[in-house]
Amino acid sequence: MTNKLSLLDVVTLTEDLPEHQLWSGQVGTIVEILADGGAFEVEFSDREGRVYAALGVTPGTINAAAF
């Protein structure tokens, strides 16, 4: 990935994570940068803003969302 991911960036999953009931393309927000950018805490929220999943992911499992 050429773009540096930052705190509060909107990202999409690049792979299915069925153990967390998350699927490729789902949109989340980076809420914490871990291990000097080697991992990120990402929250996934519903339309009312309620978090339904939060987990640590590696940079290879997310991409910056393009609007």
Phi and psi restraints in degrees (range 20) as a CNS / XPLOR table:
assign (resid 1 and name C) (resid 2 and name N)
       (resid 2 and name CA) (resid 2 and name C) 1.0 -93.4 20.0 2
assign (resid 2 and name N) (resid 2 and name CA)
       (resid 2 and name C) (resid 3 and name N) 1.0 -24.8 20.0 2
assign (resid 2 and name C) (resid 3 and name N)
       (resid 3 and name CA) (resid 3 and name C) 1.0 -86.7 20.0 2
assign (resid 3 and name N) (resid 3 and name CA)
       (resid 3 and name C) (resid 4 and name N) 1.0 133.8 20.0 2
assign (resid 3 and name C) (resid 4 and name N)
       (resid 4 and name CA) (resid 4 and name C) 1.0 -79.5 20.0 2
assign (resid 4 and name N) (resid 4 and name CA)
       (resid 4 and name C) (resid 5 and name N) 1.0 129.8 20.0 2
assign (resid 4 and name C) (resid 5 and name N)
       (resid 5 and name CA) (resid 5 and name C) 1.0 -84.3 20.0 2
assign (resid 5 and name N) (resid 5 and name CA)
       (resid 5 and name C) (resid 6 and name N) 1.0 143.1 20.0 2
assign (resid 5 and name C) (resid 6 and name N)
       (resid 6 and name CA) (resid 6 and name C) 1.0 -128.8 20.0 2
assign (resid 6 and name N) (resid 6 and name CA)
       (resid 6 and name C) (resid 7 and name N) 1.0 164.5 20.0 2
assign (resid 6 and name C) (resid 7 and name N)
       (resid 7 and name CA) (resid 7 and name C) 1.0 -54.7 20.0 2
assign (resid 7 and name N) (resid 7 and name CA)
       (resid 7 and name C) (resid 8 and name N) 1.0 134.0 20.0 2
assign (resid 7 and name C) (resid 8 and name N)
       (resid 8 and name CA) (resid 8 and name C) 1.0 73.5 20.0 2
assign (resid 8 and name N) (resid 8 and name CA)
       (resid 8 and name C) (resid 9 and name N) 1.0 8.4 20.0 2
assign (resid 8 and name C) (resid 9 and name N)
       (resid 9 and name CA) (resid 9 and name C) 1.0 -65.8 20.0 2
assign (resid 9 and name N) (resid 9 and name CA)
       (resid 9 and name C) (resid 10 and name N) 1.0 144.3 20.0 2
assign (resid 9 and name C) (resid 10 and name N)
       (resid 10 and name CA) (resid 10 and name C) 1.0 -88.5 20.0 2
assign (resid 10 and name N) (resid 10 and name CA)
       (resid 10 and name C) (resid 11 and name N) 1.0 130.9 20.0 2
assign (resid 10 and name C) (resid 11 and name N)
       (resid 11 and name CA) (resid 11 and name C) 1.0 -131.7 20.0 2
assign (resid 11 and name N) (resid 11 and name CA)
       (resid 11 and name C) (resid 12 and name N) 1.0 162.8 20.0 2
assign (resid 11 and name C) (resid 12 and name N)
       (resid 12 and name CA) (resid 12 and name C) 1.0 -121.6 20.0 2
assign (resid 12 and name N) (resid 12 and name CA)
       (resid 12 and name C) (resid 13 and name N) 1.0 147.4 20.0 2
assign (resid 12 and name C) (resid 13 and name N)
       (resid 13 and name CA) (resid 13 and name C) 1.0 -72.8 20.0 2
assign (resid 13 and name N) (resid 13 and name CA)
       (resid 13 and name C) (resid 14 and name N) 1.0 142.6 20.0 2
assign (resid 13 and name C) (resid 14 and name N)
       (resid 14 and name CA) (resid 14 and name C) 1.0 -101.8 20.0 2
assign (resid 14 and name N) (resid 14 and name CA)
       (resid 14 and name C) (resid 15 and name N) 1.0 -4.3 20.0 2
assign (resid 14 and name C) (resid 15 and name N)
       (resid 15 and name CA) (resid 15 and name C) 1.0 -149.3 20.0 2
assign (resid 15 and name N) (resid 15 and name CA)
       (resid 15 and name C) (resid 16 and name N) 1.0 158.5 20.0 2
assign (resid 15 and name C) (resid 16 and name N)
       (resid 16 and name CA) (resid 16 and name C) 1.0 -72.2 20.0 2
assign (resid 16 and name N) (resid 16 and name CA)
       (resid 16 and name C) (resid 17 and name N) 1.0 140.1 20.0 2
assign (resid 16 and name C) (resid 17 and name N)
       (resid 17 and name CA) (resid 17 and name C) 1.0 -125.3 20.0 2
assign (resid 17 and name N) (resid 17 and name CA)
       (resid 17 and name C) (resid 18 and name N) 1.0 71.4 20.0 2
assign (resid 17 and name C) (resid 18 and name N)
       (resid 18 and name CA) (resid 18 and name C) 1.0 -60.6 20.0 2
assign (resid 18 and name N) (resid 18 and name CA)
       (resid 18 and name C) (resid 19 and name N) 1.0 -27.0 20.0 2
assign (resid 18 and name C) (resid 19 and name N)
       (resid 19 and name CA) (resid 19 and name C) 1.0 -65.4 20.0 2
assign (resid 19 and name N) (resid 19 and name CA)
       (resid 19 and name C) (resid 20 and name N) 1.0 -17.0 20.0 2
assign (resid 19 and name C) (resid 20 and name N)
       (resid 20 and name CA) (resid 20 and name C) 1.0 -113.7 20.0 2
assign (resid 20 and name N) (resid 20 and name CA)
       (resid 20 and name C) (resid 21 and name N) 1.0 5.7 20.0 2
assign (resid 20 and name C) (resid 21 and name N)
       (resid 21 and name CA) (resid 21 and name C) 1.0 56.4 20.0 2
assign (resid 21 and name N) (resid 21 and name CA)
       (resid 21 and name C) (resid 22 and name N) 1.0 42.4 20.0 2
assign (resid 21 and name C) (resid 22 and name N)
       (resid 22 and name CA) (resid 22 and name C) 1.0 -120.9 20.0 2
assign (resid 22 and name N) (resid 22 and name CA)
       (resid 22 and name C) (resid 23 and name N) 1.0 146.3 20.0 2
assign (resid 22 and name C) (resid 23 and name N)
       (resid 23 and name CA) (resid 23 and name C) 1.0 -130.1 20.0 2
assign (resid 23 and name N) (resid 23 and name CA)
       (resid 23 and name C) (resid 24 and name N) 1.0 151.8 20.0 2
assign (resid 23 and name C) (resid 24 and name N)
       (resid 24 and name CA) (resid 24 and name C) 1.0 -49.0 20.0 2
assign (resid 24 and name N) (resid 24 and name CA)
       (resid 24 and name C) (resid 25 and name N) 1.0 133.1 20.0 2
assign (resid 24 and name C) (resid 25 and name N)
       (resid 25 and name CA) (resid 25 and name C) 1.0 97.1 20.0 2
assign (resid 25 and name N) (resid 25 and name CA)
       (resid 25 and name C) (resid 26 and name N) 1.0 -15.4 20.0 2
assign (resid 25 and name C) (resid 26 and name N)
       (resid 26 and name CA) (resid 26 and name C) 1.0 -66.2 20.0 2
assign (resid 26 and name N) (resid 26 and name CA)
       (resid 26 and name C) (resid 27 and name N) 1.0 145.8 20.0 2
assign (resid 26 and name C) (resid 27 and name N)
       (resid 27 and name CA) (resid 27 and name C) 1.0 -101.6 20.0 2
assign (resid 27 and name N) (resid 27 and name CA)
       (resid 27 and name C) (resid 28 and name N) 1.0 135.8 20.0 2
assign (resid 27 and name C) (resid 28 and name N)
       (resid 28 and name CA) (resid 28 and name C) 1.0 -140.7 20.0 2
assign (resid 28 and name N) (resid 28 and name CA)
       (resid 28 and name C) (resid 29 and name N) 1.0 -179.9 20.0 2
assign (resid 28 and name C) (resid 29 and name N)
       (resid 29 and name CA) (resid 29 and name C) 1.0 -126.8 20.0 2
assign (resid 29 and name N) (resid 29 and name CA)
       (resid 29 and name C) (resid 30 and name N) 1.0 133.0 20.0 2
assign (resid 29 and name C) (resid 30 and name N)
       (resid 30 and name CA) (resid 30 and name C) 1.0 -71.8 20.0 2
assign (resid 30 and name N) (resid 30 and name CA)
       (resid 30 and name C) (resid 31 and name N) 1.0 121.9 20.0 2
assign (resid 30 and name C) (resid 31 and name N)
       (resid 31 and name CA) (resid 31 and name C) 1.0 -113.7 20.0 2
assign (resid 31 and name N) (resid 31 and name CA)
       (resid 31 and name C) (resid 32 and name N) 1.0 -8.3 20.0 2
assign (resid 31 and name C) (resid 32 and name N)
       (resid 32 and name CA) (resid 32 and name C) 1.0 -158.1 20.0 2
assign (resid 32 and name N) (resid 32 and name CA)
       (resid 32 and name C) (resid 33 and name N) 1.0 138.7 20.0 2
assign (resid 32 and name C) (resid 33 and name N)
       (resid 33 and name CA) (resid 33 and name C) 1.0 -103.2 20.0 2
assign (resid 33 and name N) (resid 33 and name CA)
       (resid 33 and name C) (resid 34 and name N) 1.0 126.0 20.0 2
assign (resid 33 and name C) (resid 34 and name N)
       (resid 34 and name CA) (resid 34 and name C) 1.0 -116.9 20.0 2
assign (resid 34 and name N) (resid 34 and name CA)
       (resid 34 and name C) (resid 35 and name N) 1.0 154.3 20.0 2
assign (resid 34 and name C) (resid 35 and name N)
       (resid 35 and name CA) (resid 35 and name C) 1.0 50.8 20.0 2
assign (resid 35 and name N) (resid 35 and name CA)
       (resid 35 and name C) (resid 36 and name N) 1.0 45.1 20.0 2
assign (resid 35 and name C) (resid 36 and name N)
       (resid 36 and name CA) (resid 36 and name C) 1.0 52.7 20.0 2
assign (resid 36 and name N) (resid 36 and name CA)
       (resid 36 and name C) (resid 37 and name N) 1.0 40.3 20.0 2
assign (resid 36 and name C) (resid 37 and name N)
       (resid 37 and name CA) (resid 37 and name C) 1.0 90.4 20.0 2
assign (resid 37 and name N) (resid 37 and name CA)
       (resid 37 and name C) (resid 38 and name N) 1.0 4.1 20.0 2
assign (resid 37 and name C) (resid 38 and name N)
       (resid 38 and name CA) (resid 38 and name C) 1.0 -80.3 20.0 2
assign (resid 38 and name N) (resid 38 and name CA)
       (resid 38 and name C) (resid 39 and name N) 1.0 -10.3 20.0 2
assign (resid 38 and name C) (resid 39 and name N)
       (resid 39 and name CA) (resid 39 and name C) 1.0 -159.5 20.0 2
assign (resid 39 and name N) (resid 39 and name CA)
       (resid 39 and name C) (resid 40 and name N) 1.0 160.7 20.0 2
assign (resid 39 and name C) (resid 40 and name N)
       (resid 40 and name CA) (resid 40 and name C) 1.0 -139.0 20.0 2
assign (resid 40 and name N) (resid 40 and name CA)
       (resid 40 and name C) (resid 41 and name N) 1.0 143.0 20.0 2
assign (resid 40 and name C) (resid 41 and name N)
       (resid 41 and name CA) (resid 41 and name C) 1.0 -90.6 20.0 2
assign (resid 41 and name N) (resid 41 and name CA)
       (resid 41 and name C) (resid 42 and name N) 1.0 122.0 20.0 2
assign (resid 41 and name C) (resid 42 and name N)
       (resid 42 and name CA) (resid 42 and name C) 1.0 -120.0 20.0 2
assign (resid 42 and name N) (resid 42 and name CA)
       (resid 42 and name C) (resid 43 and name N) 1.0 133.4 20.0 2
assign (resid 42 and name C) (resid 43 and name N)
       (resid 43 and name CA) (resid 43 and name C) 1.0 -105.6 20.0 2
assign (resid 43 and name N) (resid 43 and name CA)
       (resid 43 and name C) (resid 44 and name N) 1.0 140.1 20.0 2
assign (resid 43 and name C) (resid 44 and name N)
       (resid 44 and name CA) (resid 44 and name C) 1.0 -116.4 20.0 2
assign (resid 44 and name N) (resid 44 and name CA)
       (resid 44 and name C) (resid 45 and name N) 1.0 125.5 20.0 2
assign (resid 44 and name C) (resid 45 and name N)
       (resid 45 and name CA) (resid 45 and name C) 1.0 -123.8 20.0 2
assign (resid 45 and name N) (resid 45 and name CA)
       (resid 45 and name C) (resid 46 and name N) 1.0 155.8 20.0 2
assign (resid 45 and name C) (resid 46 and name N)
       (resid 46 and name CA) (resid 46 and name C) 1.0 -84.8 20.0 2
assign (resid 46 and name N) (resid 46 and name CA)
       (resid 46 and name C) (resid 47 and name N) 1.0 -176.6 20.0 2
assign (resid 46 and name C) (resid 47 and name N)
       (resid 47 and name CA) (resid 47 and name C) 1.0 -66.0 20.0 2
assign (resid 47 and name N) (resid 47 and name CA)
       (resid 47 and name C) (resid 48 and name N) 1.0 -19.9 20.0 2
assign (resid 47 and name C) (resid 48 and name N)
       (resid 48 and name CA) (resid 48 and name C) 1.0 -91.4 20.0 2
assign (resid 48 and name N) (resid 48 and name CA)
       (resid 48 and name C) (resid 49 and name N) 1.0 1.5 20.0 2
assign (resid 48 and name C) (resid 49 and name N)
       (resid 49 and name CA) (resid 49 and name C) 1.0 88.1 20.0 2
assign (resid 49 and name N) (resid 49 and name CA)
       (resid 49 and name C) (resid 50 and name N) 1.0 6.4 20.0 2
assign (resid 49 and name C) (resid 50 and name N)
       (resid 50 and name CA) (resid 50 and name C) 1.0 -81.4 20.0 2
assign (resid 50 and name N) (resid 50 and name CA)
       (resid 50 and name C) (resid 51 and name N) 1.0 126.9 20.0 2
assign (resid 50 and name C) (resid 51 and name N)
       (resid 51 and name CA) (resid 51 and name C) 1.0 -72.4 20.0 2
assign (resid 51 and name N) (resid 51 and name CA)
       (resid 51 and name C) (resid 52 and name N) 1.0 126.0 20.0 2
assign (resid 51 and name C) (resid 52 and name N)
       (resid 52 and name CA) (resid 52 and name C) 1.0 -109.1 20.0 2
assign (resid 52 and name N) (resid 52 and name CA)
       (resid 52 and name C) (resid 53 and name N) 1.0 -11.2 20.0 2
assign (resid 52 and name C) (resid 53 and name N)
       (resid 53 and name CA) (resid 53 and name C) 1.0 -157.8 20.0 2
assign (resid 53 and name N) (resid 53 and name CA)
       (resid 53 and name C) (resid 54 and name N) 1.0 142.2 20.0 2
assign (resid 53 and name C) (resid 54 and name N)
       (resid 54 and name CA) (resid 54 and name C) 1.0 -145.0 20.0 2
assign (resid 54 and name N) (resid 54 and name CA)
       (resid 54 and name C) (resid 55 and name N) 1.0 125.5 20.0 2
assign (resid 54 and name C) (resid 55 and name N)
       (resid 55 and name CA) (resid 55 and name C) 1.0 -155.1 20.0 2
assign (resid 55 and name N) (resid 55 and name CA)
       (resid 55 and name C) (resid 56 and name N) 1.0 159.0 20.0 2
assign (resid 55 and name C) (resid 56 and name N)
       (resid 56 and name CA) (resid 56 and name C) 1.0 -83.2 20.0 2
assign (resid 56 and name N) (resid 56 and name CA)
       (resid 56 and name C) (resid 57 and name N) 1.0 135.0 20.0 2
assign (resid 56 and name C) (resid 57 and name N)
       (resid 57 and name CA) (resid 57 and name C) 1.0 -134.4 20.0 2
assign (resid 57 and name N) (resid 57 and name CA)
       (resid 57 and name C) (resid 58 and name N) 1.0 158.4 20.0 2
assign (resid 57 and name C) (resid 58 and name N)
       (resid 58 and name CA) (resid 58 and name C) 1.0 -89.7 20.0 2
assign (resid 58 and name N) (resid 58 and name CA)
       (resid 58 and name C) (resid 59 and name N) 1.0 160.1 20.0 2
assign (resid 58 and name C) (resid 59 and name N)
       (resid 59 and name CA) (resid 59 and name C) 1.0 -57.0 20.0 2
assign (resid 59 and name N) (resid 59 and name CA)
       (resid 59 and name C) (resid 60 and name N) 1.0 -28.0 20.0 2
assign (resid 59 and name C) (resid 60 and name N)
       (resid 60 and name CA) (resid 60 and name C) 1.0 -71.2 20.0 2
assign (resid 60 and name N) (resid 60 and name CA)
       (resid 60 and name C) (resid 61 and name N) 1.0 -13.2 20.0 2
assign (resid 60 and name C) (resid 61 and name N)
       (resid 61 and name CA) (resid 61 and name C) 1.0 -99.4 20.0 2
assign (resid 61 and name N) (resid 61 and name CA)
       (resid 61 and name C) (resid 62 and name N) 1.0 0.6 20.0 2
assign (resid 61 and name C) (resid 62 and name N)
       (resid 62 and name CA) (resid 62 and name C) 1.0 -137.6 20.0 2
assign (resid 62 and name N) (resid 62 and name CA)
       (resid 62 and name C) (resid 63 and name N) 1.0 155.1 20.0 2
assign (resid 62 and name C) (resid 63 and name N)
       (resid 63 and name CA) (resid 63 and name C) 1.0 -131.7 20.0 2
assign (resid 63 and name N) (resid 63 and name CA)
       (resid 63 and name C) (resid 64 and name N) 1.0 150.1 20.0 2
assign (resid 63 and name C) (resid 64 and name N)
       (resid 64 and name CA) (resid 64 and name C) 1.0 -60.7 20.0 2
assign (resid 64 and name N) (resid 64 and name CA)
       (resid 64 and name C) (resid 65 and name N) 1.0 134.6 20.0 2
assign (resid 64 and name C) (resid 65 and name N)
       (resid 65 and name CA) (resid 65 and name C) 1.0 -73.0 20.0 2
assign (resid 65 and name N) (resid 65 and name CA)
       (resid 65 and name C) (resid 66 and name N) 1.0 139.9 20.0 2
assign (resid 65 and name C) (resid 66 and name N)
       (resid 66 and name CA) (resid 66 and name C) 1.0 -106.2 20.0 2
assign (resid 66 and name N) (resid 66 and name CA)
       (resid 66 and name C) (resid 67 and name N) 1.0 125.8 20.0 2
